[in-house]
Amino acid sequence: QVQLVESGGGLVQPGGSLRLSCVASGSIFRLNTMGWYRQAPGNQRELVATIHSSGDSNYADSVKGRFTISRAKNTAYLQMNSLLPEDTAVYYCNLNIRMQEHWGQGTQVTVSS
């Protein structure tokens, strides 16, 4: 069994910063990809950023230069700077092990003045 627990969401003003954390526990193969996805009301879930256990990372164009993904073993972080109202969404942690997907419960991020 794999469990993902996210934390760090909340309400922030435009231009502000938040840091999300995701702790993965359970049976986790050492080669894996952790990532963050988000879903705004009425929209499909979309990729934000991913990071492989090798350290290779990937970002959506909309967050490049503002968000940074990092990880320490089985914990992933998403540092979000210069937040915009359009970043408002539920953010989900994802763990991909040999093409098998695992998801967290999600954490709400709201960017509003």
Salt bridges, closest charged atoms under 4 A:
GLU46 OE2 - ARG38 NE 2.73
ASP61 OD1 - LYS64 NZ 3.11
ASP87 OD1 - ARG38 NH1 2.93
ASP87 OD2 - ARG66 NH1 2.74
